[in-house]
């Protein structure tokens, strides 16, 4: 259990402060985002991608009221394809090098 928490903590640290291309339906780019320790999303600003958190092995976008608006499964420490909880369409995060 503590090993799992240790690994998850390091995965989160690797995830923070990196630039990600956020794309929507049909892989249309919507902006470049980065995720801060305080839960804020920096970069492209839209109410639906205002905050982020990790819950139940899912990476979640939250709106400015804290309501989940998008979810991504975390697989092998990576967040890639997700679902908009507003439109039910696919959404994507790709780490920029």
Secondary structure, DSSP 8 states (H G I E B T S, - for coil): -HHHHHHHHHHHHHHTT--EEEE-GGG-EEEEEEE-TTSBEEES--GGGSEEEEETTEEEEE-TTS-EEEEEEEETTEEEEEEETTT--EEEEEE--
